Amino acid sequence: MIQVLDKQFETFLPADKIQSEITLMAQKLNEEYAGKELIFIAILNGAFMFAADLFKQITLPCEISFVKVSSYQGTNTSGRVDEIIGLNTDISNKHVVILEDIVDTGITIDKIFTLLRAHQYASLKVATLLFKPNAYQGKNPPNYVGFSIPNAFVVGYGLDYNEKGRNLDSIYQLKAETK
Ligand code: 5GP
């Protein structure tokens, strides 16, 4: 059991289990993208650890770009405008794999698909370490999933609780509050 800020969390996915699953995912990607021009787009902040560990096990020639998805109030529109910050590389004709820490409702991934639509990529897929199928309501389900998990809040291995807990090498689940 660990404490992050005011909340208690219990071990959910130990570090060695995470690493073995990433090895399997990397093997799959190495097979499926052999001979293709491959670029990973890792979504900051949460995916940085997963992206680094996965990338080390990719044996194909490939690139990686780290981006942030931000949403701001546009000047002459009523809604918010989404943008991808940091994609300073040409993805046209490349096979793109988005790296996410967790796909929850799927809103973030759907935004990314919309934002990348104008780029002439060869293909676009999603690899996520964690997936919450019971929360998912999106249009672009992940193609590579490390672990499907229940709808509980998790921290560690890049994922935060109010910016804390990202440094933990295992993943922890919020402990049910005791009354
Ligand atoms: P979505 O757009 O799929 O609903 O959510 C994706 C983002 O929500 C993730 O990148 C992550 O930042 C955040 N998120 C969703 N579930 C969790 C969770 O259990 N723990 C943490 N730390 N972040 C989460």
Residues whose N, C-alpha, C, O or C-beta is under 5 A from the ligand:
A	BS01	5GP	G46 I102 V103 D104 T105 G106 I107 T108 I109 A152 F153 V154 V155 L159 D160 Y161
